[in-house]
Amino acid sequence: MRYHEVAKRLHKLGRRELRRGKGSHRIWHNPATGQVSVVPDWGGKDLAPGTVRAVIRELGISRREFGSVK
């Protein structure tokens, strides 16, 4: 799953990108809970499924709510 796909789903679920982090990373925020997560933006490269699962867990999203992580 590429960053663009992850970002689209996060935005749809009400999470917001705060800013760019260091290098190729972006900081996302859950306004409802105040939780923050760093998401790598590797352009056309796929993010590892474990990385995506960690991000959705850190932002307080259920796997069912987010959908497939493939």
Secondary structure per residue as TSV (DSSP state, phi and psi in degrees):
chain	resnum	aa	ss	phi	psi
A	1	M	-	360.0	128.3
A	2	R	B	-86.1	161.0
A	3	Y	H	-54.3	-42.9
A	4	H	H	-57.5	-42.0
A	5	E	H	-66.9	-43.2
A	6	V	H	-62.6	-46.3
A	7	A	H	-60.4	-41.2
A	8	K	H	-59.7	-46.8
A	9	R	H	-66.7	-42.1
A	10	L	H	-61.7	-43.8
A	11	H	H	-63.2	-42.6
A	12	K	H	-61.6	-31.3
A	13	L	T	-88.3	7.7
A	14	G	T	90.4	9.6
A	15	R	-	-90.4	150.0
A	16	R	E	-123.5	143.8
A	17	E	E	-81.2	120.8
A	18	L	E	-77.5	-51.7
A	19	R	E	-169.3	174.5
A	20	R	E	-80.6	141.5
A	21	G	-	-94.7	-157.4
A	22	K	S	-75.7	141.7
A	23	G	T	62.2	-128.4
A	24	S	T	-103.0	46.1
A	25	H	E	-123.9	152.8
A	26	R	E	-129.8	145.9
A	27	I	E	-98.7	123.5
A	28	W	E	-111.8	151.8
A	29	H	E	-135.3	140.4
A	30	N	-	-101.9	103.8
A	31	P	T	-62.2	-27.9
A	32	A	T	-69.6	-36.2
A	33	T	T	-115.4	-14.2
A	34	G	-	83.2	3.1
A	35	Q	-	-71.6	147.1
A	36	V	E	-129.5	147.3
A	37	S	E	-144.5	148.7
A	38	V	E	-100.4	126.8
A	39	V	E	-118.2	124.4
A	40	P	E	-68.1	139.0
A	41	D	-	-116.5	92.8
A	42	W	-	-100.1	23.3
A	43	G	T	62.2	-114.7
A	44	G	T	-82.2	-6.7
A	45	K	S	-82.1	145.3
A	46	D	B	-75.9	142.6
A	47	L	-	-83.1	146.0
A	48	A	-	-65.7	142.3
A	49	P	H	-55.7	-36.6
A	50	G	H	-64.6	-35.0
A	51	T	H	-66.3	-44.7
A	52	V	H	-63.7	-42.8
A	53	R	H	-62.3	-39.5
A	54	A	H	-63.8	-41.7
A	55	V	H	-62.3	-47.9
A	56	I	H	-67.0	-32.5
A	57	R	H	-67.5	-44.2
A	58	E	H	-64.5	-28.7
A	59	L	T	-93.9	5.5
A	60	G	T	72.7	35.6
A	61	I	-	-109.5	137.1
A	62	S	-	-79.0	153.6
A	63	R	H	-61.4	-37.4
A	64	R	H	-64.4	-43.2
A	65	E	H	-64.7	-39.6
A	66	F	H	-76.2	-38.8
A	67	G	-	101.6	-166.0
A	68	S	-	-64.6	144.7
A	69	V	-	-109.7	22.4
A	70	K	-	-83.8	360.0
